[in-house]
Amino acid sequence: MNSAILILTMSLVTIFLRFLPFLILKKEPPAYISYLGKVLPPAIIAMLVIFCLKDMTILAYPYALSEIIAAACVIVAQVWKRNSIMSILIGTIVYMILIQIIFV
């Protein structure tokens, strides 16, 4: 019972915090907020890609092939279907297969 109350409380606080900006800013948001809404998502994705690929070892076996193949699968899936979740899932599955089965 305590777990259910805790989960309900956390859910309500999260929902309230998500709707708070809409409650405060009933009119159009300031220009800098709109600007951040446009530039932050691509910047965050770029940082995540750099973080994921920063430890590639190009000069030793398997010569970063698993990372390159998985990244290529993500790019192809994204261009093909325009579905970010599916693209990330495909890339993750391909990468795990490559490092666990192919490039052991």
Order of alpha helices (4+ residues) and beta strands (2+ residues): alpha-alpha-alpha-alpha
